[in-house]
Amino acid sequence: MQQTIWGTILALVLYLTSAISGGISSNKSNIPGSAPVAPPAISAPAGNTAKVQYGIITHDSVALRSSPSTASKAITTVSKGTALSIMGVSGEWYNVVLPSGTTGWIAKWLVKATDVPTNVKSGKTEVIGYYVEGYAGDRLSMNSLTAHSNTLTTVMPFFYAVDAKGNISGRHNNEPLEYARSKGLKVIASVHNISNSNFSGSVTHTLLSSGTNRRNAITNIEKLLKRHGYQGINIDFESVWPSDRPYLTQFFRELAWALRPKGYLVTAAFPAKTADSRTDKWSGAYDYAAITPYLDYAILMTYDEHYKSGPAGPVASQGWVRKVLQYATGVMPKNKIVMGLAGYGYEWSGKTGRALTFAQVESRVKNYGVTPRWSDSYQVPYFSYKKKGVPYTVWYENSHSVAAKMRLTQEFDLRGVALWRLGLEDPLVWPKIQTGLK
């Protein structure tokens, strides 16, 4: 990975400073009005299953064979208790990949199969924090990480971008990784498709529609994980063209086949939606049901219901989040779904908006002597004020709105929650998150 990538970093900084809600694009008008002609459907390679399964060897000294037959060559022997990934089936044989990357065939009766990866405990509730540095010396995420490491389970550094050819760039900072590991937290690298300060559908199209470019990206992602000791990957591709839907699914399939047998977690950030529209410019590329089998968990970006370039309104109203979860739990396993939490708000004047941290919200409350109001219907706070005669409206998230959303994690029996991003939030959300997990 290149280390001198200041052009990319500058673009990321511009993006982060113009839209704090970086986990989801806050300018949906940047999405092309018309997508290219839909590509042909992509099928899984011959002999492979429609999803990745897992298995544990149940007998001593099991032979891994070159083909699904006892008469075929024994490649190696596998000891009892070895975890593996099941990539295909032929009759009474599994096509498997060992943690070493070696592939072959093992008789079904020698393997206990499961849909749950062996390195993931299904009973563990995830509390994920995205770690972002918007500028040199930005300590907001680090301060939040050190203050709340007892609640977090996973940290996702938002450091890396992928280009159209599959090259990875970014400014790595080892400090949060070392601290998180010292507290027993998982650290998962987040790779995004930001180019020139915006999530780029055209860059992603070139990447996804080329088998060579996809392979390059996957190879470089694996190198990144190995180099810095990450435990997995989080893919945050946004503004993906709807016509690239089959390519996006194929990318996750290939990513899972490459990384999961080696013990890496594969996760993704999903655009929130309440129904599956294949032509929707924002979420149409994401086939929830088709992609999820290749993931250890899917983070739903249940925020930006209203965004800075649209009309004023709640960032994530309770009713809207509920509808997103109702749809998601109908097509994905609940134990893979992670609900996104916003740590920020928006301020609008007319048709123009900007993102605010909770600290900035509190500053406006104090400076303009306003009293925040609570929306019973939306379960979020808001207020209005005037500056030099110009009216402003602010909708935001705080500990009370997060407490309401935490009730949904129990109602829908979700895998957990993910905060975008560490350092923007109301500090009082953390006790609410802890209480909501019980």
Protein Blocks (a to p, Z undefined) as FASTA:
>chain_A
ZZblmkmmmmmmmmmmmomklmbccbfklpcfbdcdddddddddehiafbdcddddfbeh
iacdfbdcfkbccfbdcdehiacddfbdehjaccdddfkopacdddfklpccdfbdfkbc
fklccdddddddfbghiaklmmmmmmmmmmpmbdcddfbccdfkopacddddfklmmmmm
mnopacdddddfbeehiacfklmmmmmmpmklmmmmmmmmmmmmmmnopabdcdddehia
fklmmmmmmmmmmmmmmmmmnopacdddddddfbdcfkbmklmmpcfklmmmmpfbdcdd
fehkbafklccddfbdfklmmmmmmmmmmmpcfklcccdddfbdcddehjbccdddfklm
mmmmmmnopacdddfklopacddddeehiacddddddfklmmmmmmmmmmnopabdcddd
ehjacfklmmmmmmmmZZ
